[in-house]
Amino acid sequence: MAEDDAALRSVLDRGLRESGYTVDAVADGAAALHYLRSYEYAAAVLDWRMPKLSGLEVVQALRLAGTHTPVLMLTARDTTSDRVTGLDAGADDYLVKPFEFAELQARLRALLRRPDAAIPPVLACGPLTVNLATREVTVDGRQVDLTTTEFGILELLLRRVPNVVERRTIAQQIWPEEADALGSNTIGVHVTRLRSKLAEGGGLIETVRGVGYRMTQG
């Protein structure tokens, strides 16, 4: 999610996380393009007017590179010609400011239901599979019940395979207050519980001492 207005970015970031999404939130178009080129996302929410690169330029760069991540464009531009410009550039939907958060959620759900969405509904690593649509987790066919926090950590690690995910990144992504998670053993406790639930058939989580965690093939 990319939005240069700090207050709106904070509101959207918190609201999406509380709704169960894993979110990377940035303040300019160059950062948004870097993240979208580096990682796979189920969808992107981009403001039209941003520093360094506009949302329109980010979408155009993605489409030229053959990236089909669904994009919801946020903007104060509300004329028909503006909508046509955004959609022709490669945006999938268009939401005019000011808007209700509930409408943004509904539009995101609609984008994620599309059959040609960029991210497959199932993430896998060794014997571990995670269905993002149903939130079902299985290891060698055995269903694993996870808490919302555990599922969020697992999804984040799977989206970053084979990279190491730093503890700070996990804190920023999963907890409303980053300092609360970093200043205690909270992350370690949750990862230990998650690792225990996944351990029977593999799909293990490896601790990289002093840095963070990454998924292994089990």
ChimeraX attribute file (.defattr): number of C-alpha atoms within 10 A of each C-alpha:
attribute: neighborCount
match mode: 1-to-1
recipient: residues
	/A:1	22
	/A:2	27
	/A:3	27
	/A:4	18
	/A:5	13
	/A:6	11
	/A:7	10
	/A:8	11
	/A:9	18
	/A:10	13
	/A:11	11
	/A:12	20
	/A:13	23
	/A:14	18
	/A:15	16
	/A:16	17
	/A:17	17
	/A:18	13
	/A:19	10
	/A:20	13
	/A:21	16
	/A:22	22
	/A:23	18
	/A:24	17
	/A:25	22
	/A:26	19
	/A:27	19
	/A:28	22
	/A:29	26
	/A:30	19
	/A:31	17
	/A:32	24
	/A:33	19
	/A:34	11
	/A:35	16
	/A:36	19
	/A:37	14
	/A:38	10
	/A:39	10
	/A:40	15
	/A:41	20
	/A:42	19
	/A:43	21
	/A:44	22
	/A:45	23
	/A:46	29
	/A:47	27
	/A:48	25
	/A:49	20
	/A:50	19
	/A:51	14
	/A:52	12
	/A:53	16
	/A:54	19
	/A:55	31
	/A:56	23
	/A:57	20
	/A:58	23
	/A:59	29
	/A:60	18
	/A:61	16
	/A:62	19
	/A:63	15
	/A:64	11
	/A:65	10
	/A:66	9
	/A:67	15
	/A:68	20
	/A:69	24
	/A:70	24
	/A:71	23
	/A:72	27
	/A:73	24
	/A:74	22
	/A:75	21
	/A:76	14
	/A:77	16
	/A:78	12
	/A:79	10
	/A:80	8
	/A:81	10
	/A:82	14
	/A:83	19
	/A:84	12
	/A:85	13
	/A:86	23
	/A:87	18
	/A:88	12
	/A:89	19
	/A:90	23
	/A:91	26
	/A:92	18
	/A:93	18
	/A:94	24
	/A:95	20
	/A:96	14
	/A:97	12
	/A:98	9
	/A:99	12
	/A:100	10
	/A:101	13
	/A:102	10
	/A:103	11
	/A:104	18
	/A:105	14
	/A:106	11
	/A:107	16
	/A:108	19
	/A:109	12
	/A:110	11
	/A:111	21
	/A:112	19
	/A:113	12
	/A:114	10
	/A:115	10
	/A:116	12
	/A:117	16
	/A:118	16
	/A:119	17
	/A:120	14
	/A:121	16
	/A:122	14
	/A:123	15
	/A:124	17
	/A:125	18
	/A:126	15
	/A:127	17
	/A:128	23
	/A:129	19
	/A:130	22
	/A:131	15
	/A:132	16
	/A:133	11
	/A:134	9
	/A:135	14
	/A:136	15
	/A:137	22
	/A:138	18
	/A:139	21
	/A:140	14
	/A:141	11
	/A:142	13
	/A:143	15
	/A:144	14
	/A:145	15
	/A:146	17
	/A:147	10
	/A:148	12
	/A:149	16
	/A:150	20
	/A:151	21
	/A:152	20
	/A:153	22
	/A:154	20
	/A:155	18
	/A:156	20
	/A:157	21
	/A:158	21
	/A:159	17
	/A:160	15
	/A:161	16
	/A:162	13
	/A:163	13
	/A:164	16
	/A:165	22
	/A:166	15
	/A:167	18
	/A:168	15
	/A:169	15
	/A:170	21
	/A:171	20
	/A:172	18
	/A:173	22
	/A:174	24
	/A:175	20
	/A:176	15
	/A:177	12
	/A:178	15
	/A:179	12
	/A:180	13
	/A:181	19
	/A:182	18
	/A:183	10
	/A:184	10
	/A:185	10
	/A:186	13
	/A:187	22
	/A:188	16
	/A:189	11
	/A:190	15
	/A:191	19
	/A:192	13
	/A:193	13
	/A:194	22
	/A:195	18
	/A:196	12
	/A:197	18
	/A:198	24
	/A:199	14
	/A:200	13
	/A:201	16
	/A:202	18
	/A:203	22
	/A:204	22
	/A:205	21
	/A:206	16
	/A:207	16
	/A:208	13
	/A:209	7
	/A:210	8
	/A:211	12
	/A:212	17
	/A:213	21
	/A:214	21
	/A:215	23
	/A:216	17
	/A:217	15
	/A:218	16
